[in-house]
Amino acid sequence: MTPSVLLESESDGTALYSPDPLHVRLQTLRGLLEEHDRDGLIELKADLQVEIEELSEEYGVDSPDALRKLAAESESAAETSEIRKAASDWELMLYRLSIVEDAIEDYAEYDRDYRASA
């Protein structure tokens, strides 16, 4: 059986396809290892943490969910859109941070395996 990079689901009789999250995560991890050494990964981690901290301070909340709640209570369409985008950006940064942390934690193993297959 050939592994698929797409997952198939169905909604109201219509086939829906979405990227396999494990495949996407591993591809992202591979890209990080190709682009950064261990110090570069640590620097990337710090950069992501700073961006997350800035969003938290700017909006006075501690999570993307809390930020979405703030968006639901905003008074204008422009403000709602801006806050929703910030929440989405925050979630993406958290996701990317988790992959960077995985790469740092197992750098020696990943780097050895990656070099051996190159």
C-alpha positions in Angstrom: 0.0 0.0 0.0 1.4 3.4 -1.0 1.2 6.0 1.7 -1.0 9.0 0.8 -0.3 12.6 1.5 -4.0 13.3 1.4 -6.8 12.2 3.8 -10.2 11.5 2.3 -13.4 12.3 4.2 -17.0 12.7 3.2 -19.5 15.5 3.8 -23.1 15.4 2.5 -22.1 12.8 -0.1 -19.1 14.9 -1.4 -15.6 13.6 -1.1 -13.3 16.0 0.7 -9.5 15.8 0.7 -7.1 17.4 3.1 -3.4 17.2 3.7 -2.2 14.4 6.0 -1.1 16.3 9.2 1.7 13.8 10.0 3.1 14.1 6.5 3.0 17.9 6.6 4.6 17.9 10.1 7.5 15.7 8.9 8.0 17.7 5.7 8.2 20.9 7.9 10.7 19.2 10.2 12.8 18.1 7.3 12.8 21.6 5.9 13.9 23.0 9.2 16.8 20.5 9.4 17.8 21.5 5.9 17.8 25.2 6.6 19.1 25.4 10.2 21.8 23.9 12.4 21.1 23.4 16.1 22.0 27.1 17.0 19.8 28.3 14.1 16.9 26.2 15.5 17.4 27.7 19.0 17.4 31.2 17.5 14.2 30.4 15.5 12.6 29.2 18.8 13.5 32.4 20.5 12.1 34.5 17.6 8.8 32.6 17.7 8.6 32.9 21.5 9.1 36.7 21.2 6.3 37.0 18.6 4.0 35.0 20.8 4.8 37.1 23.8 4.2 40.3 21.8 0.8 39.2 20.8 0.0 38.2 24.4 1.1 41.6 25.7 -0.6 43.6 22.8 -4.0 42.0 23.4 -3.7 41.2 27.1 -4.6 37.5 26.7 -2.7 34.3 27.1 -4.0 32.1 24.2 -5.4 32.2 20.7 -8.7 31.0 22.1 -8.8 34.0 24.5 -8.0 36.2 21.6 -10.9 34.8 19.5 -13.2 35.5 22.4 -11.9 39.1 22.4 -12.7 39.2 18.6 -16.2 38.1 19.3 -16.7 41.0 21.6 -15.1 43.7 19.4 -17.2 46.6 18.1 -16.0 46.9 14.5 -15.6 44.6 11.5 -12.0 45.8 10.9 -11.1 45.2 14.6 -12.7 41.8 14.5 -10.8 40.8 11.4 -7.5 42.1 12.8 -8.0 40.1 16.0 -9.1 36.9 14.2 -6.0 37.1 12.0 -3.8 37.6 15.1 -5.3 34.5 16.7 -4.7 32.5 13.5 -1.1 33.8 13.4 -0.6 32.9 17.0 -1.9 29.3 16.4 0.5 28.9 13.5 3.4 30.2 15.6 2.5 27.7 18.3 2.4 24.9 15.8 5.7 25.9 14.2 7.2 26.3 17.7 6.3 22.7 18.6 8.0 21.4 15.5 11.1 23.6 16.2 11.2 22.2 19.7 11.0 18.6 18.4 13.9 19.4 16.0 16.0 20.8 18.8 15.1 18.0 21.3 16.1 15.2 18.9 18.6 17.2 16.7 21.4 14.6 17.0 19.1 11.8 15.9 17.4 13.7 13.1 20.7 15.2 11.9 22.4 11.8 11.8 19.5 10.1 10.0 19.2 13.0 7.6 22.9 13.0 6.7 22.9 9.3 6.2 20.0 9.5 3.7 21.4 12.4 1.8 
